[in-house]
Amino acid sequence: MDRVRIGLAGCGSVSGSYLPHLAGSAYADVVAVCDVDMSRAERSAEQHGVAQAFDDVTSMLDGAEFDLFLNTTAMPAHRELNHLALTAGKHVYC
């Protein structure tokens, strides 16, 4: 079985509930994280062994290969970001 490649947007407190579990999953690989605060994205990537960090969702969608967009941003941002991901052909979970 292939592993699901995940791009996660939003490296704040909610991502802390997802990233530790995903890092140990036999079914998924988080390949990219994104946050408007690049230092937070980089810290999160380093802490959880994620190869790529971005500070812009469009850049992540264009620059990382993944199957599932995991949206852990603040709720007011969900519609716009989910729409961008869906338009880019990604599956979305938020």
Residue, then its C-alpha position, 0 to 999 in steps of 0.5 A: m500500500d502506498r503512503v499518503r503524502i500530506g501538505l499541512a497548512g497552519c503550524g500553530s496549536v492545532s497542528g500539534s495534535y496532528l503532527p506527532h501522530l502523523a510522524g509515527s504513522a505507517y500510512a502517511d508522510v507529511v512532506a511539507v508544512c506551511d505557516v504565515d510565520m516562516s520561523r514557525a513553519e521551519r521549527s515545525a518541520e525540523q521538530h517533526g522531520v518534514a522536508q519542506a517548509f513554506d510561508d505561503v500556501t500557493s508556494m506549497l501547492d506549487g512546490a511540494e508533491f503531496d496528495l492531501f492538504l491538511n488544513t489546521t489554520a484558523m477557521p476564517a482562512h479555511r474556505e480560501l485555502n481549501h478552495l486553492a487546494l481543491t483547485a490544485g487537485k488536492h484532497v482536503y481535510c480540515 
